[in-house]
Amino acid sequence: MAQMNITKEMTQKQRLAVIRRHSKKFAKKLARNQRVRKTETQSYMYDNTNINAWTDAPQYAEKYYGNAMRDTVAMDNDWN
């Protein structure tokens, strides 16, 4: 953000005008960033489900981790 040029010689009315002008500029920037953020998050969401989420987690774990996964799950169940 650009530097606010408020000097000692300014009156209170002038200072408030500078602050008001910069606050409007900052509010526009925040609104723009919110719009961008909304479009970024909507791009990978389809029908309120995340298309990047695993839908076959148990099969994936079995295929790639097999015995290690089963041993870990068995130990986790001992805590219950």
Steps between C-alpha positions, in 0.01 A plus 500: 500500500624846419626709782249739653640850475378649825705791626497707817380804309174332389175579666290227654258519207783448251641207696161332515460546125834327435408215735156465341647488149751231595241297691276492190793383291584230755136384519494460120817292520351275769182451298701409191705248697183341638359460149822336384504268801139394435572415136811302598312285748201446272714369216563158653167461679223333308158439657644570847747212473873538465605329178855473636396295804571129513191294430677166521713554812465144638598345165793742461628423850466127443679515163795717602540442874347154561664336804628828648150645491343190657761492778446868576123466504530199731711707743254790478216270595691390813467856634120491492 
